[in-house]
Amino acid sequence: GGYGVVGIMKNGKGPTVMIRTDMDALPIIEKTGLPYASRIRTTDGQGRDVGVMHACGHDVHMTVFVGTAYLLMQLRDKWSGTLMMVGQPAEEKGAGAKAMLADGLFTRFQVPDYCLALHVAADLPAGKVGYRKGYAMANVDSVDITIHGVSGHGASPHKTKDPVVIAAQVILSLQSIVSREMNPTEPAVVTVGSIHGGTKHNIIPDEAHLQLTVRSFSEKARKQLITSIKRITNGIAAAAGAPAPTLKIKEDPTPSLYNDPILTEKLAKTFEAVLGKENVVPRAPEMIGEDFARYGRTKQNIPICMFRIGTMKRSHVEEKSLNGKEPPSLHSSMFAPAAAITIKTGVKAMTSAALELFETEPPKKGGQK
């Protein structure tokens, strides 16, 4: 898959357990002031000079990954089977899992019986583990819209078709999809994250450009959202007498993450046994995306589970009351996990999960429902 890493440890007969970590960073200048804060800079795909920071906790993920591998090697007299360690690139772009699978991850190596991963949670105290059965993270669609107009002088709008005004109407109307078209019990998000149009005060431009992120869980909801976006955008442009807009929707978007319920329930009980029941908590589904989902959507129908590990030194309430503001979230330049306890909890949880699964008969069927 380009920069992916796969390590296989055969240790007798038994299940194949795959443990995946993501390895990429984000174009953010780290401002935590910590001794290990990233000082790396690079040039991004648009030629801009940017910082490089593990603001989504991938440095924690990799450290736990290495620690788990090391510990399982030390404990190899206590388990039997095949350990499959996968270091995946390009998670932040939603491209890494797809690239590794296309490059023969499950044919050049082998098909796992279970796939595991973890992810830090900035809203969970360090030392705790969170889990979610079923849908845990969302489908992620990226939509680019170009509104075409007729340019002219800003003082003579009657001689133009103003794409900026059309774009403004589109943005407002798109918000009615979730509030008035979707079933209220069906989670969905339509966010316009970028709008660009024009160059000067008194020029009505030819075009305006919108970039959307669209989130859902079910395939039915996803299709309904995309259909509604197309209908509204085309309808508003037609009402203004403007040319038809151009819509580009990313092909093969990141699918929703579905944690196999049976596997997740088994791991939750394992975590309670090794960490204490008070340190294992159920979580609500989230509208963020994770391409780990792809490993559970292959033709092999593999049961997968991604669980969360806390990073906060104190509880969310304590942190806010002490500082008067919300603690730094993921993707923040100030995100700073409580490293030692977070890593130790992650290694203990992941190692225990693997040991449990090496003792578990693989199911005949699993994965996406």
TIDRENZA-605432 format. One record per atom (N, C-alpha, C, O): x, y, z; residue in three letters. Coordinates in steps of 0.1 Angstrom, whole numbers, plus 5000, padded with zeros to 4 digits. Layout:
! TIDRENZA-605432
XYZALA;...
END
This chain:
! TIDRENZA-605432
500849885000GLY;500050005000GLY;500850135000GLY;500350235004GLY;502150124996GLY;502950244996GLY;503950245007GLY;505150215005GLY;503450275019TYR;504350285031TYR;503850185042TYR;504350205054TYR;503050095039GLY;502550005049GLY;503549905054GLY;504549865047GLY;503449855066VAL;504349755072VAL;503549635078VAL;502449655084VAL;503949515075VAL;503249395080VAL;504249305086VAL;505349275080VAL;503949265099GLY;504849165105GLY;504049045109GLY;502949055115GLY;504548925107ILE;503848805109ILE;504648725120ILE;505848695118ILE;503948675130MET;504548585140MET;503748465141MET;502648465146MET;504248345136LYS;503548225137LYS;504048155149LYS;505148135152LYS;503048115157ASN;503348055170ASN;502447935173ASN;501647925182ASN;502447835163GLY;501647715165GLY;500347735158GLY;500047835152GLY;499447635161LYS;498147635155LYS;497147725164LYS;497347735176LYS;496247785157GLY;495247875164GLY;494847985155GLY;495147985143GLY;493948075160PRO;493448185152PRO;494548275147PRO;495648285153PRO;494248355137THR;495048465133THR;494448595138THR;493348635134THR;495148665146VAL;494748795151VAL;495548905145VAL;496748915147VAL;494848995139MET;495449115133MET;495349235142MET;494249265146MET;496449305144ILE;496349425152ILE;496949545143ILE;498049535137ILE;496149645141ARG;496449755132ARG;496749885139ARG;496049915149ARG;497749955135THR;497950085139THR;498050185127THR;498550135116THR;497650305129ASP;497850405119ASP;499150485122ASP;499550485133ASP;499750535112MET;501150595113MET;501250735109MET;502350795111MET;500250795102ASP;500450925096ASP;500151035106ASP;499551015117ASP;500651155102ALA;500451275111ALA;499551375103ALA;499051355093ALA;499451495109LEU;498551605104LEU;499451725101LEU;500451745108LEU;499051815092PRO;499751935089PRO;499452045099PRO;498752145096PRO;499952025111ILE;499652125122ILE;500952155129ILE;501852065131ILE;501252275133ILE;502352315141ILE;502052285155ILE;501152345161ILE;502852195162GLU;502552155175GLU;502952275185GLU;504052325184GLU;502052305194LYS;502252415203LYS;502152375218LYS;501852465227LYS;502352245221THR;502252205234THR;503352235243THR;503252245255THR;504552265237GLY;505752295245GLY;506352185252GLY;507252195260GLY;505852055249LEU;506451935256LEU;507751905250LEU;508151935239LEU;508651835258PRO;509951795253PRO;509951715240PRO;510851735232PRO;508951635238TYR;508851555226TYR;508051615215TYR;507751555205TYR;507651745217ALA;506751805207ALA;507451805193ALA;508651835192ALA;506751785183SER;507251775169SER;507851905165SER;507152015167SER;508951905159ARG;509552025153ARG;509752005138ARG;510352095131ARG;509151905133ILE;509251865118ILE;508451965110ILE;507251995114ILE;508952005099ARG;508152085089ARG;508352015075ARG;509351955073ARG;507352035067THR;507451975054THR;506652055044THR;506052155048THR;506552015032THR;505752075021THR;504551985018THR;504751875015THR;503352045019ASP;502151965016ASP;501851955002ASP;502652004993ASP;500751884998GLY;500451864984GLY;500151984976GLY;500251984964GLY;499852094983GLN;499652224976GLN;500852314976GLN;500752434972GLN;502052254980GLY;503252334980GLY;503452424992GLY;504352514992GLY;502652415002ARG;502752505014ARG;503652445024ARG;503752325026ARG;504352535031ASP;505252485043ASP;504352465055ASP;503652565059ASP;504352345060VAL;503452315072VAL;504252245083VAL;505252185080VAL;503652245094GLY;504152165105GLY;503652025104GLY;502851995095GLY;504251935112VAL;503751795112VAL;503551755127VAL;504551755134VAL;502351715130MET;502051685144MET;501151555145MET;500251545136MET;501351475155HIS;500451365157HIS;499351405166HIS;499151365177HIS;498551495160ALA;497451555168ALA;496251475169ALA;495251505176ALA;496251355163CYS;495151255165CYS;495651135172CYS;494951035173CYS;496751145179GLY;497151035188GLY;497850925181GLY;498050815187GLY;498250935168HIS;498850815162HIS;500150785168HIS;500650665167HIS;500850875174ASP;502150845181ASP;501850755193ASP;502650655195ASP;500750775200VAL;500350685210VAL;499950545205VAL;500350445210VAL;499250545193HIS;498850425187HIS;500050335184HIS;500050215186HIS;501050405177MET;502250325173MET;503050275185MET;503550165185MET;503150355196THR;503850315208THR;503150195214THR;503850095219THR;501850195215VAL;501050085221VAL;501249965212VAL;501349855217VAL;501249985199PHE;501449875189PHE;502749805191PHE;502749685192PHE;503849885193VAL;505149825195VAL;505249755209VAL;505749645210VAL;504649815219GLY;504649765232GLY;503849625233GLY;504249535239GLY;502749625225THR;501949505225THR;502649385218THR;502649275223THR;503349425207ALA;504149315200ALA;505249265209ALA;505449145209ALA;505949355216TYR;507049315225TYR;506449225236TYR;507149125239TYR;505349265242LEU;504849185253LEU;504349055249LEU;504548955256LEU;503649045237LEU;503148915232LEU;504348825229LEU;504148705230LEU;505448875224MET;506648795222MET;507148735235MET;507548615236MET;507148815246GLN;507548765259GLN;506648665264GLN;507048575272GLN;505348675260LEU;504348575265LEU;503948475255LEU;502848415256LEU;504848445246ARG;504448355235ARG;504248205240ARG;503648125232ARG;504648175252ASP;504348045257ASP;502948035262ASP;502447925267ASP;502148145262LYS;500848155268LYS;499748165257LYS;498548175260LYS;500148165244TRP;499248175234TRP;499648095222TRP;500848065220TRP;498648055213SER;498947975201SER;498148025190SER;496948045191SER;498848055178GLY;498148105167GLY;499148185159GLY;500348175159GLY;498548285151THR;499348375143THR;499048515146THR;497948555146THR;500048595149LEU;499948735152LEU;500348815140LEU;501348795134LEU;499448895135MET;499548975123MET;499549125127MET;498549185130MET;500749185127MET;500849325131MET;500949415118MET;501749395109MET;499949505117VAL;499849595105VAL;500049735108VAL;499249795116VAL;501049805102GLY;501249945104GLY;500750005091GLY;501249985080GLY;499650085092GLN;498950145081GLN;499250295078GLN;499150365088GLN;499550335066PRO;499750475063PRO;498350535060PRO;497350475058PRO;498350675058ALA;497350755052ALA;495950735057ALA;494950735050ALA;495850715071GLU;494450705076GLU;493750835076GLU;492550845073GLU;494550945078GLU;493851085078GLU;493251115065GLU;492351195064GLU;493751065054LYS;493251085041LYS;492150985037LYS;491550995026LYS;491950885046GLY;491050775043GLY;491450685032GLY;490650625025GLY;492750675029ALA;493350605018ALA;494150485021ALA;494350405012ALA;494650475033GLY;495650375037GLY;495150235037GLY;495750145031GLY;494050215043ALA;493450075044ALA;493150025030ALA;493349915026ALA;492550115022LYS;492150075008LYS;493450035000LYS;493349944993LYS;494450115002ALA;495750094994ALA;496349954998ALA;496849884990ALA;496349935011MET;496949805016MET;496149685011MET;496749585007MET;494849695012LEU;493949585007LEU;494149564992LEU;494249444988LEU;494249674985ALA;494349664970ALA;495749604967ALA;495949544956ALA;496749624976ASP;498049574973ASP;498249424978ASP;499349374979ASP;497149364982GLY;497249224986GLY;497449185000GLY;498049085003GLY;497049275009LEU;497249245024LEU;496749115028LEU;497449045035LEU;495549075023PHE;494948945027PHE;495248835018PHE;494748725020PHE;495948855007THR;496348754998THR;497848724998THR;498348604998THR;498648824999ARG;500148815000ARG;500548765014ARG;501548695016ARG;499748795024PHE;499948745037PHE;498948645041PHE;499048525037PHE;497948675049GLN;496848585052GLN;495648655057GLN;495648775060GLN;494548585057VAL;493248645061VAL;493148625077VAL;493148515081VAL;493048735084PRO;492848715099PRO;491448675102PRO;490548685095PRO;491448615114ASP;490148575120ASP;489448685127ASP;488248695128ASP;490248775132TYR;489848895139TYR;490749015136TYR;491948995134TYR;490149135135CYS;490949255133CYS;490749355145CYS;489549385148CYS;491749395151LEU;491649485163LEU;492449615160LEU;493449625153LEU;491949725166ALA;492649855166ALA;492149935178ALA;491049905184ALA;492950035182LEU;492450125192LEU;492650265187LEU;493350295178LEU;491950365194HIS;492150505191HIS;492050585204HIS;491150555212HIS;492850685205VAL;492750775217VAL;491450845217VAL;490850865207VAL;491050885229ALA;489850965231ALA;490151085240ALA;490451065252ALA;490051205235ALA;490451325242ALA;489451365253ALA;489851445262ALA;488251305252ASP;487251335262ASP;487151225273ASP;486151225281ASP;488051135273LEU;488051025283LEU;489251025292LEU;490351045286LEU;489151015305PRO;490351025314PRO;491250905311PRO;490850795307PRO;492550935312ALA;493550835310ALA;493350725320ALA;492950745332ALA;493650595316GLY;493350485324GLY;492050415321GLY;491850305326GLY;491250475313LYS;489950425310LYS;489850375295LYS;490550425287LYS;489050275293VAL;488750225279VAL;487350245276VAL;486450215284VAL;487050285263GLY;485650305259GLY;485350205248GLY;486250175240GLY;484150165246TYR;483750065236TYR;482450105230TYR;481550165237TYR;482150055218ARG;480850075212ARG;480549955203ARG;481249925194ARG;479449895206LYS;478949785197LYS;478149835185LYS;477449935187LYS;478349775174GLY;477649815162GLY;478249945156GLY;479549955156GLY;477450025150TYR;477950155144TYR;478650235154TYR;478050285164TYR;479950265152ALA;480750345161ALA;481250475154ALA;481350585161ALA;481550475141MET;481950595134MET;481250595120MET;480650495116MET;481350705114ALA;480450735102ALA;481050715089ALA;482250715087ALA;480050695079ASN;480450715065ASN;481050855063ASN;480450955069ASN;481950875054VAL;482551005052VAL;482551035037VAL;483250965029VAL;481651125032ASP;481651155018ASP;482151305016ASP;481851385024ASP;482951325006SER;483451455003SER;482851504990SER;482851434980SER;482151614990VAL;481451664979VAL;482051804975VAL;482051894983VAL;482351824962ASP;482851954957ASP;481752004947ASP;481351934938ASP;481352124950ILE;480352184941ILE;480852314935ILE;481452404942ILE;480752324922THR;481052444915THR;479752514910THR;479052454901THR;479452624915ILE;478352704910ILE;478752794898ILE;479652874900ILE;478152774887HIS;478452844875HIS;477552964873HIS;476352954874HIS;478153084871GLY;477353204869GLY;477653274856GLY;478353214847GLY;477253394855VAL;477653484844VAL;478253614851VAL;477553684858VAL;479553634848SER;480253744855SER;479853884849SER;479353894838SER;480253984857GLY;479954124853GLY;480254214863GLY;480954184874GLY;479854344861HIS;480154454871HIS;479254444883HIS;478054414882HIS;479854464894GLY;479054464907GLY;477954564907GLY;477054554915GLY;478154674899ALA;477154774899ALA;475954744889ALA;474954824889ALA;476154634882SER;475054604872SER;474754454874SER;474854374864SER;474154414886PRO;473954274888PRO;472854214879PRO;472754094877PRO;471954304873HIS;470854264865HIS;471454204851HIS;470654134844HIS;472654234849LYS;473254174836LYS;474054054839LYS;474754004830LYS;473953994851THR;474853884854THR;473953774860THR;472753784862THR;474553664863LYS;473953554871LYS;474953534882LYS;476053464880LYS;474653584894ASP;475653584905ASP;475753454912ASP;474853404919ASP;476953384910PRO;477153254916PRO;477353264932PRO;477153164939PRO;477753384937VAL;477953394951VAL;476553394958VAL;476453334968VAL;475653464953VAL;474253464958VAL;473653324957VAL;473053274967VAL;473853254946ILE;473353124944ILE;473953034955ILE;473352944961ILE;475353044957ALA;476052964966ALA;475452984980ALA;475352884988ALA;475153114984ALA;474653144997ALA;473353074999ALA;473053025010ALA;472453074989GLN;471153014990GLN;471352854991GLN;470552794999GLN;472252804984VAL;472552664984VAL;472952624998VAL;472452525004VAL;473952695004ILE;474452665018ILE;473252665028ILE;473252565036ILE;472452765027LEU;471352765037LEU;470352655035LEU;469852595044LEU;470052625022SER;469052525019SER;469552385022SER;468752295026SER;470852365021LEU;471452225024LEU;471152195039LEU;471052075042LEU;471052295048GLN;470852265062GLN;469452205065GLN;469252145075GLN;468552225055SER;467252165057SER;467152015054SER;466151945058SER;468251965048ILE;468251815045ILE;468151735058ILE;467251655060ILE;469051765068VAL;469051695080VAL;467851725089VAL;467251635095VAL;467451855089SER;466351895098SER;464951865093SER;464051845101SER;464851845079ARG;463451835074ARG;463351715064ARG;462151685060ARG;464351645060GLU;464251535051GLU;464651405057GLU;464051295053GLU;465651405066MET;466051275072MET;465151235084MET;464651325091MET;465051105086ASN;464351055097ASN;465051105110ASN;466351095111ASN;464351175119PRO;465051225131PRO;465851135139PRO;466751175147PRO;465551005138THR;466350895145THR;467550855137THR;468350775142THR;467750905125GLU;468950865117GLU;469950975118GLU;469751085113GLU;471150945124PRO;472151045125PRO;472751085111PRO;472951005102PRO;472851215109ALA;473451265096ALA;473951405098ALA;473551485107ALA;474951445090VAL;475651575091VAL;475951615077VAL;476451545069VAL;475551745074VAL;475951815061VAL;476651945065VAL;476052035070VAL;477951945063THR;478752065067THR;479452125054THR;480152055047THR;479252255052VAL;479952325042VAL;481252385048VAL;481152475056VAL;482352315046GLY;483552355052GLY;484352465045GLY;485352525051GLY;484052495032SER;484852585025SER;483952655014SER;483152585007SER;484052785013ILE;483452855002ILE;484352954996ILE;484953035004ILE;484552954983HIS;485453054976HIS;484753104964HIS;484253024956HIS;484853234962GLY;484353294950GLY;484653434949GLY;484553514958GLY;485053484937GLY;485353624935GLY;486753664938GLY;487553594944GLY;487153784933THR;488453834935THR;488553974939THR;489554024944THR;487354054938LYS;487354194941LYS;485954244944LYS;484954184941LYS;485954354952HIS;484654404957HIS;483554424946HIS;482454384948HIS;483954474934ASN;483054514924ASN;482954424912ASN;482554474901ASN;483354304914ILE;483254204903ILE;482454084907ILE;482654024917ILE;481354064899ILE;480653944901ILE;481253834893ILE;481453844881ILE;481753724900PRO;482553624893PRO;481753524885PRO;480553524885PRO;482553444877ASP;481953344869ASP;481553214878ASP;480553144874ASP;482253194888GLU;482053074896GLU;482253094911GLU;482853194916GLU;481653004919ALA;481852994933ALA;481952844936ALA;481252764930ALA;482852814946HIS;483252684949HIS;482852644963HIS;483252724972HIS;482252534965LEU;481852484979LEU;482552344981LEU;482552264971LEU;482952324993GLN;483452194997GLN;482652145009GLN;482552215019GLN;482052025008LEU;481251965018LEU;481851845024LEU;482451765017LEU;481551815037THR;481751685043THR;480351635047THR;479551715053THR;480051515043VAL;478751455046VAL;478851325053VAL;479651235049VAL;478151315065ARG;478351205074ARG;477051135076ARG;475951195077ARG;477150995077SER;475950915080SER;476450775085SER;477650755086SER;475550695088PHE;475950555093PHE;475450455082PHE;476250375077PHE;474150455079SER;473650345070SER;473850395055SER;473950505052SER;473850295046GLU;474050325032GLU;472750385027GLU;472850475018GLU;471650355033LYS;470350425029LYS;470450575032LYS;470050655023LYS;470850605044ALA;470950745047ALA;472050815038ALA;471750935034ALA;473150755036ARG;474150815027ARG;473550845013ARG;473750955009ARG;472850755007LYS;472350774994LYS;471250894994LYS;471250974985LYS;470450895005GLN;469450995006GLN;470151135007GLN;469651235001GLN;471151145015LEU;471851275016LEU;472451325003LEU;472251444999LEU;473151234996ILE;473751274983ILE;472651314973ILE;472851414966ILE;471551234972THR;470551264963THR;469951404966THR;469651484957THR;469751434979SER;469151564983SER;470051684979SER;469651784975SER;471351664981ILE;472351764978ILE;472351794963ILE;472351914960ILE;472251694955LYS;472151714941LYS;470951794937LYS;470951884929LYS;469751744942ARG;468451804939ARG;468451954943ARG;467952044935ARG;468851984955ILE;468752124960ILE;469752214952ILE;469352324948ILE;470952164950THR;471952254942THR;471452284928THR;471552394924THR;471052174921ASN;470552194908ASN;469352284907ASN;469152364898ASN;468452264917GLY;467152334917GLY;467352484919GLY;466752564912GLY;468252524928ILE;468452664931ILE;469152734920ILE;468752844916ILE;470052664913ALA;470752724902ALA;469752744890ALA;469752844883ALA;468852644888ALA;467852654878ALA;466852764880ALA;466452844871ALA;466552784893ALA;465552894897ALA;466153034894ALA;465453124891ALA;467553044895ALA;468253164892ALA;468553184878ALA;469053294874ALA;468153084869GLY;468453094855GLY;469953084852GLY;470453124841GLY;470653014861ALA;472152994859ALA;472352854853ALA;471552774853ALA;473552834847PRO;473952704842PRO;473952594853PRO;473952634865PRO;473752474849ALA;473752364859ALA;475152354866ALA;476152364860ALA;475052344879PRO;476352334887PRO;477052204884PRO;476452104878PRO;478352194888THR;479152074886THR;479352014900THR;479852084909THR;478951894902LEU;479151824915LEU;480051714913LEU;479951624904LEU;481051704922LYS;482051594922LYS;481951524936LYS;482151594946LYS;481651394936ILE;481651324948ILE;482751224948ILE;482851144939ILE;483451214959LYS;484651124960LYS;484150984958LYS;483250934965LYS;484850914949GLU;484450774947GLU;484950684958GLU;486050714964GLU;484250584961ASP;484650484972ASP;484950554985ASP;486150544989ASP;484050634991PRO;484350705003PRO;484650615015PRO;484350495014PRO;485150675025THR;485350595038THR;484050545043THR;483150625046THR;483950415045PRO;482650355050PRO;482550375065PRO;483550395072PRO;481350355070SER;481050365085SER;481750245092SER;481850135086SER;482150275104LEU;482850165112LEU;481850095120LEU;481150145128LEU;481749965117TYR;480749875124TYR;481549775133TYR;482149685127TYR;481549795146ASN;482149695155ASN;481349575157ASN;480149585161ASN;481849455154ASP;481149335155ASP;480649325169ASP;481449325179ASP;479249315171PRO;478749315185PRO;479249205194PRO;479549225206PRO;479349085189ILE;479748965197ILE;481248985201ILE;481548975213ILE;482049025192LEU;483449045195LEU;483649165204LEU;484449155214LEU;482949265202THR;483049385211THR;482649355225THR;483249395235THR;481549285227GLU;481049245240GLU;482149155247GLU;482349175259GLU;482749065240LYS;483748975246LYS;484949055250LYS;485449035261LYS;485349155242LEU;486549235246LEU;486249325258LEU;487049355266LEU;484949375258ALA;484649465270ALA;484749385283ALA;485149445293ALA;484349265283LYS;484449185295LYS;485849155298LYS;486249155310LYS;486649135288THR;488149115290THR;488749235297THR;489549225306THR;488349355291PHE;488949485297PHE;488549505311PHE;489249545320PHE;487249465314GLU;486749475328GLU;487549395337GLU;487849425349GLU;487949275333ALA;488649175341ALA;490149225344ALA;490649205355ALA;490749295334VAL;492149335336VAL;492249475341VAL;493349515347VAL;491349565338LEU;491449705342LEU;490449745353LEU;490649855359LEU;489449665356GLY;488449705365GLY;487249755358GLY;487349825349GLY;486049715363LYS;484849745357LYS;484549895356LYS;483949945346LYS;485049965366GLU;484950115366GLU;485750185356GLU;485450305353GLU;486650115350ASN;487550175339ASN;487150145325ASN;487850175316ASN;485950075324VAL;485550035310VAL;484150095308VAL;483250055316VAL;483950175298VAL;482750255297VAL;482150245283VAL;482950245273VAL;480850225281PRO;480250235267PRO;480350375262PRO;480250475270PRO;480450395249ARG;480450525243ARG;479350535233ARG;478850445227ARG;478950665230ALA;477950695220ALA;478650685206ALA;479850705205ALA;477850665196PRO;478450665182PRO;478950805179PRO;478450905184PRO;479950815170GLU;480450945166GLU;480450965151GLU;480450865144GLU;480451095147MET;480251115133MET;481651145126MET;481751185114MET;482751105133ILE;484051115127ILE;484250985118ILE;483450895119ILE;485250985110GLY;485450865101GLY;486750795105GLY;487650855111GLY;486850665101GLU;488050585103GLU;488050475093GLU;487150395091GLU;489150475085ASP;489250375074ASP;489550235079ASP;489650145071ASP;489750215092PHE;489850085098PHE;488550005094PHE;488549875094PHE;487550075092ALA;486250015088ALA;486349915076ALA;485649815075ALA;487249945067ARG;487349865055ARG;487749725057ARG;487449635050ARG;488549695068TYR;488949555071TYR;487749475074TYR;487849345073TYR;486649525079GLY;485449455082GLY;484449445070GLY;483449385071GLY;484849505059ARG;483949505047ARG;484449435035ARG;484049445024ARG;485449345037THR;486049265026THR;485149145024THR;484249115032THR;485449075013LYS;484548955010LYS;484748845021LYS;483848755022LYS;485848855029GLN;486048755039GLN;485148775052GLN;485048685060GLN;484548895053ASN;483548915063ASN;484148905077ASN;483648825085ASN;485248965080ILE;486048955092ILE;485449035103ILE;485149155101ILE;485248975115PRO;484849055127PRO;485949155131PRO;487049115132PRO;485549285133ILE;486549385136ILE;486049455149ILE;484849455152ILE;486949525156CYS;486649605167CYS;487749705169CYS;488949675171CYS;487349835170MET;488149945174MET;487649995188MET;486450035189MET;488449995198PHE;488050055211PHE;488850185213PHE;489850215206PHE;488450255223ARG;489050385226ARG;489850385239ARG;489450315249ARG;490850455240ILE;491650475253ILE;491650615256ILE;491950705248ILE;491450645269GLY;491450785274GLY;492850845275GLY;493850775276GLY;492950975274THR;494151055274THR;494251165284THR;495351215287THR;493151205290MET;493051315298MET;493651285312MET;493451185318MET;494351385318LYS;494951375331LYS;493851375342LYS;493951305352LYS;492751445339ARG;491651455348ARG;490351435341ARG;490451415328ARG;489251435348SER;487951415341SER;487651545333SER;488251645335SER;486851525323HIS;486451645315HIS;485851755323HIS;486251875321HIS;485051725333VAL;484451825342VAL;485551895350VAL;485552025351VAL;486451825356GLU;487551885363GLU;488451975355GLU;488852085359GLU;488751925343GLU;489652005334GLU;488952135330GLU;489652235330GLU;487752135327LYS;487052255323LYS;486852355335LYS;487052475333LYS;486652295347SER;486452385359SER;487752455363SER;487752565368SER;488852385361LEU;490152435364LEU;490652545355LEU;491252645359LEU;490452525342ASN;490952615332ASN;489852705326ASN;490252805319ASN;488652685329GLY;487552765324GLY;487252745309GLY;486552825303GLY;487752645303LYS;487552615289LYS;487652465287LYS;488152385295LYS;487152425275GLU;487152285271GLU;488652235270GLU;489452315265GLU;488952115274PRO;490252065271PRO;490552045257PRO;489652025249PRO;491852045252PRO;492152035238PRO;491551905232PRO;491651805238PRO;491051915220SER;490451805214SER;491451745204SER;492551795202SER;491051625198LEU;491951575187LEU;491951675176LEU;491051755174LEU;493051675169HIS;493351765158HIS;493651905163HIS;493752005155HIS;493851925176SER;494252055181SER;495752065182SER;496451965185SER;496252185180SER;497752205182SER;498152195196SER;499352185199SER;497252185205MET;497552175220MET;497252045225MET;497352015237MET;496851945217PHE;496451815222PHE;497751745228PHE;498751735221PHE;497551705241ALA;498751645248ALA;498251535257ALA;497751565268ALA;498351415253PRO;497951305261PRO;498751285274PRO;499951325274PRO;498151235284ALA;498851185296ALA;499551065292ALA;499050955293ALA;500851075287ALA;501450975279ALA;501650845286ALA;501250735281ALA;502250845298ALA;502650715305ALA;501450625308ALA;501450515304ALA;500450685314ILE;499250605318ILE;498450565306ILE;497850455305ILE;498350655296THR;497650625283THR;498250505276THR;497550405272THR;499550505275ILE;500350395268ILE;500250265275ILE;499950165270ILE;500450275289LYS;500350155297LYS;498950085296LYS;498849965295LYS;497950175296THR;496550125295THR;496350055282THR;495749955281THR;496750125271GLY;496650075258GLY;497349935256GLY;496749845250GLY;498549925260VAL;499249805259VAL;498649685267VAL;498449575262VAL;498149725279LYS;497549615287LYS;496249575281LYS;495949455280LYS;495449665276ALA;494149635269ALA;494349555257ALA;493649455255ALA;495249605248MET;495449535235MET;496049395237MET;495649305230MET;497049385246THR;497649255248THR;496649155254THR;496549035249THR;495749205263SER;494749115269SER;493749075259SER;493248955259SER;493349165250ALA;492449135239ALA;492949025230ALA;492248935226ALA;494249045226ALA;494848945217ALA;494948805224ALA;494548705218ALA;495348805236LEU;495448675244LEU;494048605245LEU;493948485243LEU;493048685247GLU;491648635248GLU;491248565234GLU;490648465234GLU;491548635223LEU;491148585210LEU;491948465206LEU;491448385198LEU;493148455210PHE;493948335207PHE;493348215213PHE;493648095209PHE;492548235223GLU;491848125230GLU;490448105225GLU;489648025231GLU;490048185215THR;488648185211THR;488448115197THR;489248145188THR;487548025196GLU;487247965183GLU;486748065173GLU;485748135176GLU;487348085161PRO;486948185152PRO;485548155147PRO;485148045145PRO;484648265146PRO;483348245141PRO;483348205126PRO;484248235119PRO;482248145122LYS;482148105108LYS;481748235100LYS;482248245088LYS;481048325106LYS;480648445099LYS;480748565109LYS;480648545121LYS;481048685104GLY;481148805113GLY;481148925104GLY;480848925093GLY;481649035110GLY;481849155103GLY;480549235101GLY;479649225109GLY;480549305090GLN;479449405087GLN;478149335086GLN;477949235080GLN;477149405093LYS;475749355092LYS;474949445083LYS;473749425081LYS;
END
